[in-house]
């Protein structure tokens, strides 16, 4: 199984507002950058979108070290997802969770991989996180 390192970030100009997402995928000495944007979105949607696109770009099952500065993504996938599904995609207050469409896509993408999820503090000098932050901001559509 290939061992891939993934770094993702999402950005928004206003929240909601135009947003961008980016991912850096590293396998051995090869790197691939991907990014995109939407005219009207939220930061959390961009964080999830980055993760979905990064995982979807892999052509085979991989062992992955996944780095995100979004506790929403990291805790959502490692802590909250199980209870959300058990409660029919509702939170502890019995309200529908936000971004369920993206959570379901992300859940689908993680099924074929073995993933270790890592949270990194944003804007703390983490080289790859700073890189995807720049890419995500550059991907924000201009009004």
Phi and psi restraints in degrees (value plus and minus 20) as a CYANA .aco file:
   2 UNK   PHI     -87.4   -47.4
   2 UNK   PSI     123.7   163.7
   3 UNK   PHI    -125.5   -85.5
   3 UNK   PSI      92.2   132.2
   4 UNK   PHI    -133.5   -93.5
   4 UNK   PSI     122.2   162.2
   5 UNK   PHI    -128.5   -88.5
   5 UNK   PSI     108.9   148.9
   6 UNK   PHI    -143.4  -103.4
   6 UNK   PSI     115.5   155.5
   7 UNK   PHI    -146.8  -106.8
   7 UNK   PSI     108.9   148.9
   8 UNK   PHI    -152.5  -112.5
   8 UNK   PSI     138.4   178.4
   9 UNK   PHI    -177.2  -137.2
   9 UNK   PSI     135.1   175.1
  10 UNK   PHI    -147.2  -107.2
  10 UNK   PSI     134.5   174.5
  11 UNK   PHI    -165.2  -125.2
  11 UNK   PSI     133.0   173.0
  12 UNK   PHI    -161.8  -121.8
  12 UNK   PSI     121.8   161.8
  13 UNK   PHI    -122.2   -82.2
  13 UNK   PSI      71.8   111.8
  14 UNK   PHI      70.0   110.0
  14 UNK   PSI     137.3   177.3
  15 UNK   PHI    -165.0  -125.0
  15 UNK   PSI      69.4   109.4
  16 UNK   PHI    -102.4   -62.4
  16 UNK   PSI     147.1   187.1
  17 UNK   PHI     148.4   188.4
  17 UNK   PSI    -188.5  -148.5
  18 UNK   PHI     -87.4   -47.4
  18 UNK   PSI     123.1   163.1
  19 UNK   PHI    -160.8  -120.8
  19 UNK   PSI     142.1   182.1
  20 UNK   PHI    -155.7  -115.7
  20 UNK   PSI     138.6   178.6
  21 UNK   PHI    -157.7  -117.7
  21 UNK   PSI     137.8   177.8
  22 UNK   PHI    -175.2  -135.2
  22 UNK   PSI     135.1   175.1
  23 UNK   PHI    -165.0  -125.0
  23 UNK   PSI     125.2   165.2
  24 UNK   PHI    -138.0   -98.0
  24 UNK   PSI     104.1   144.1
  25 UNK   PHI    -133.3   -93.3
  25 UNK   PSI     112.3   152.3
  26 UNK   PHI    -148.0  -108.0
  26 UNK   PSI     105.9   145.9
  27 UNK   PHI    -150.5  -110.5
  27 UNK   PSI      97.5   137.5
  28 UNK   PHI      32.6    72.6
  28 UNK   PSI    -138.2   -98.2
  29 UNK   PHI    -121.1   -81.1
  29 UNK   PSI     -14.3    25.7
  30 UNK   PHI    -118.0   -78.0
  30 UNK   PSI     123.3   163.3
  31 UNK   PHI    -150.6  -110.6
  31 UNK   PSI     128.8   168.8
  32 UNK   PHI    -157.4  -117.4
  32 UNK   PSI     111.6   151.6
  33 UNK   PHI    -130.4   -90.4
  33 UNK   PSI     115.6   155.6
  34 UNK   PHI    -153.0  -113.0
  34 UNK   PSI     130.3   170.3
  35 UNK   PHI    -181.1  -141.1
  35 UNK   PSI     146.6   186.6
  36 UNK   PHI    -190.9  -150.9
  36 UNK   PSI     158.4   198.4
  37 UNK   PHI    -172.9  -132.9
  37 UNK   PSI     148.1   188.1
  38 UNK   PHI    -157.4  -117.4
  38 UNK   PSI     128.4   168.4
  39 UNK   PHI     -91.9   -51.9
  39 UNK   PSI     -52.8   -12.8
  40 UNK   PHI    -161.4  -121.4
  40 UNK   PSI      93.7   133.7
  41 UNK   PHI    -180.8  -140.8
  41 UNK   PSI    -189.6  -149.6
  42 UNK   PHI    -147.6  -107.6
  42 UNK   PSI     143.5   183.5
  43 UNK   PHI     -80.5   -40.5
  43 UNK   PSI     -63.9   -23.9
  44 UNK   PHI     -82.5   -42.5
  44 UNK   PSI     -58.0   -18.0
  45 UNK   PHI     -84.1   -44.1
  45 UNK   PSI     -57.4   -17.4
  46 UNK   PHI     -89.7   -49.7
  46 UNK   PSI     -57.8   -17.8
  47 UNK   PHI     -80.7   -40.7
  47 UNK   PSI     -66.1   -26.1
  48 UNK   PHI     -86.3   -46.3
  48 UNK   PSI     -61.2   -21.2
  49 UNK   PHI     -81.9   -41.9
  49 UNK   PSI     -60.1   -20.1
  50 UNK   PHI     -79.8   -39.8
  50 UNK   PSI     -65.3   -25.3
  51 UNK   PHI     -83.4   -43.4
  51 UNK   PSI     -64.3   -24.3
  52 UNK   PHI     -81.5   -41.5
  52 UNK   PSI     -69.2   -29.2
  53 UNK   PHI     -84.7   -44.7
  53 UNK   PSI     -58.5   -18.5
  54 UNK   PHI     -80.8   -40.8
  54 UNK   PSI     -69.0   -29.0
  55 UNK   PHI     -89.1   -49.1
  55 UNK   PSI     -58.2   -18.2
  56 UNK   PHI     -86.3   -46.3
  56 UNK   PSI     -44.1    -4.1
  57 UNK   PHI     -95.7   -55.7
  57 UNK   PSI     -33.2     6.8
  58 UNK   PHI     -99.8   -59.8
  58 UNK   PSI     111.4   151.4
  59 UNK   PHI    -107.8   -67.8
  59 UNK   PSI     -29.9    10.1
  60 UNK   PHI    -165.7  -125.7
  60 UNK   PSI     147.1   187.1
  61 UNK   PHI     -84.8   -44.8
  61 UNK   PSI     117.8   157.8
  62 UNK   PHI    -158.0  -118.0
  62 UNK   PSI     139.2   179.2
  63 UNK   PHI    -108.7   -68.7
  63 UNK   PSI     109.3   149.3
  64 UNK   PHI    -150.2  -110.2
  64 UNK   PSI     114.2   154.2
  65 UNK   PHI    -122.0   -82.0
  65 UNK   PSI      94.5   134.5
  66 UNK   PHI    -129.9   -89.9
  66 UNK   PSI     102.1   142.1
  67 UNK   PHI    -133.8   -93.8
  67 UNK   PSI     107.6   147.6
  68 UNK   PHI    -160.7  -120.7
  68 UNK   PSI     129.0   169.0
  69 UNK   PHI    -116.4   -76.4
  69 UNK   PSI     -10.9    29.1
  70 UNK   PHI    -120.1   -80.1
  70 UNK   PSI      88.9   128.9
  71 UNK   PHI     -85.3   -45.3
  71 UNK   PSI     -48.5    -8.5
  72 UNK   PHI     -77.5   -37.5
  72 UNK   PSI     -66.5   -26.5
  73 UNK   PHI     -91.7   -51.7
  73 UNK   PSI     -71.0   -31.0
  74 UNK   PHI     -82.5   -42.5
  74 UNK   PSI     -69.0   -29.0
  75 UNK   PHI     -93.5   -53.5
  75 UNK   PSI     -54.4   -14.4
  76 UNK   PHI     -78.5   -38.5
  76 UNK   PSI     -64.7   -24.7
  77 UNK   PHI    -100.8   -60.8
  77 UNK   PSI     -51.2   -11.2
  78 UNK   PHI    -117.2   -77.2
  78 UNK   PSI     -43.1    -3.1
  79 UNK   PHI    -139.1   -99.1
  79 UNK   PSI     -71.4   -31.4
  80 UNK   PHI    -106.7   -66.7
  80 UNK   PSI     -47.7    -7.7
  81 UNK   PHI     -74.9   -34.9
  81 UNK   PSI     -65.7   -25.7
  82 UNK   PHI     -78.5   -38.5
  82 UNK   PSI     -66.8   -26.8
  83 UNK   PHI     -91.8   -51.8
  83 UNK   PSI     -54.3   -14.3
  84 UNK   PHI     -78.8   -38.8
  84 UNK   PSI     -65.6   -25.6
  85 UNK   PHI     -86.2   -46.2
  85 UNK   PSI     -62.0   -22.0
  86 UNK   PHI     -81.1   -41.1
  86 UNK   PSI     -53.3   -13.3
  87 UNK   PHI    -117.6   -77.6
  87 UNK   PSI       3.6    43.6
  88 UNK   PHI      37.7    77.7
  88 UNK   PSI      28.0    68.0
  89 UNK   PHI      41.8    81.8
  89 UNK   PSI      22.4    62.4
  90 UNK   PHI    -142.7  -102.7
  90 UNK   PSI     133.6   173.6
  91 UNK   PHI    -109.6   -69.6
  91 UNK   PSI    -192.7  -152.7
  92 UNK   PHI     -86.1   -46.1
  92 UNK   PSI     -41.4    -1.4
  93 UNK   PHI    -110.4   -70.4
  93 UNK   PSI     -10.5    29.5
  94 UNK   PHI      43.9    83.9
  94 UNK   PSI       6.9    46.9
  95 UNK   PHI    -123.0   -83.0
  95 UNK   PSI     128.3   168.3
  96 UNK   PHI     -78.1   -38.1
  96 UNK   PSI     117.1   157.1
  97 UNK   PHI     -92.6   -52.6
  97 UNK   PSI     131.1   171.1
  98 UNK   PHI     -97.3   -57.3
  98 UNK   PSI     129.7   169.7
  99 UNK   PHI      43.5    83.5
  99 UNK   PSI      11.2    51.2
 100 UNK   PHI     -77.5   -37.5
 100 UNK   PSI     -54.3   -14.3
 101 UNK   PHI     -79.5   -39.5
 101 UNK   PSI     -61.8   -21.8
 102 UNK   PHI     -96.0   -56.0
 102 UNK   PSI     -57.1   -17.1
 103 UNK   PHI     -81.2   -41.2
 103 UNK   PSI     -59.7   -19.7
 104 UNK   PHI     -87.7   -47.7
 104 UNK   PSI     -58.4   -18.4
 105 UNK   PHI     -85.4   -45.4
 105 UNK   PSI     -62.4   -22.4
 106 UNK   PHI     -84.2   -44.2
 106 UNK   PSI     -62.1   -22.1
 107 UNK   PHI     -78.4   -38.4
 107 UNK   PSI     -62.5   -22.5
 108 UNK   PHI     -81.5   -41.5
 108 UNK   PSI     -62.4   -22.4
 109 UNK   PHI     -89.0   -49.0
 109 UNK   PSI     -51.7   -11.7
 110 UNK   PHI     -97.5   -57.5
 110 UNK   PSI     -37.6     2.4
 111 UNK   PHI     -76.5   -36.5
 111 UNK   PSI     -54.8   -14.8
 112 UNK   PHI    -113.2   -73.2
 112 UNK   PSI     -18.5    21.5
 113 UNK   PHI    -140.3  -100.3
 113 UNK   PSI     141.0   181.0
 114 UNK   PHI    -126.9   -86.9
 114 UNK   PSI      90.1   130.1
 115 UNK   PHI    -140.2  -100.2
 115 UNK   PSI     111.8   151.8
 116 UNK   PHI    -124.4   -84.4
 116 UNK   PSI      99.4   139.4
 117 UNK   PHI    -113.4   -73.4
 117 UNK   PSI     110.7   150.7
 118 UNK   PHI    -146.4  -106.4
 118 UNK   PSI     111.1   151.1
 119 UNK   PHI    -117.2   -77.2
 119 UNK   PSI     114.5   154.5
 120 UNK   PHI    -142.9  -102.9
 120 UNK   PSI     124.5   164.5
 121 UNK   PHI     -89.8   -49.8
 121 UNK   PSI     107.5   147.5
 122 UNK   PHI     -88.1   -48.1
 122 UNK   PSI     129.7   169.7
 123 UNK   PHI      36.4    76.4
 123 UNK   PSI      17.4    57.4
 124 UNK   PHI    -134.7   -94.7
 124 UNK   PSI      -7.8    32.2
 125 UNK   PHI      72.4   112.4
 125 UNK   PSI     -17.9    22.1
 126 UNK   PHI     -86.0   -46.0
 126 UNK   PSI      94.5   134.5
 127 UNK   PHI     -74.6   -34.6
 127 UNK   PSI     -71.2   -31.2
 128 UNK   PHI     -89.2   -49.2
 128 UNK   PSI     -55.9   -15.9
 129 UNK   PHI     -86.5   -46.5
 129 UNK   PSI     -60.0   -20.0
 130 UNK   PHI     -83.8   -43.8
 130 UNK   PSI     -57.9   -17.9
 131 UNK   PHI     -84.4   -44.4
 131 UNK   PSI     -67.8   -27.8
 132 UNK   PHI     -91.5   -51.5
 132 UNK   PSI     -46.3    -6.3
 133 UNK   PHI     -82.4   -42.4
 133 UNK   PSI     -65.1   -25.1
 134 UNK   PHI     -82.6   -42.6
 134 UNK   PSI     -66.0   -26.0
 135 UNK   PHI     -81.3   -41.3
 135 UNK   PSI     -61.3   -21.3
 136 UNK   PHI     -85.6   -45.6
 136 UNK   PSI     -62.8   -22.8
 137 UNK   PHI     -85.9   -45.9
 137 UNK   PSI     -57.3   -17.3
 138 UNK   PHI     -87.5   -47.5
 138 UNK   PSI     -43.8    -3.8
 139 UNK   PHI    -104.7   -64.7
 139 UNK   PSI     -26.8    13.2
 140 UNK   PHI     -87.0   -47.0
 140 UNK   PSI     103.7   143.7
 141 UNK   PHI     -83.0   -43.0
 141 UNK   PSI     118.2   158.2
 142 UNK   PHI    -104.9   -64.9
 142 UNK   PSI     117.6   157.6
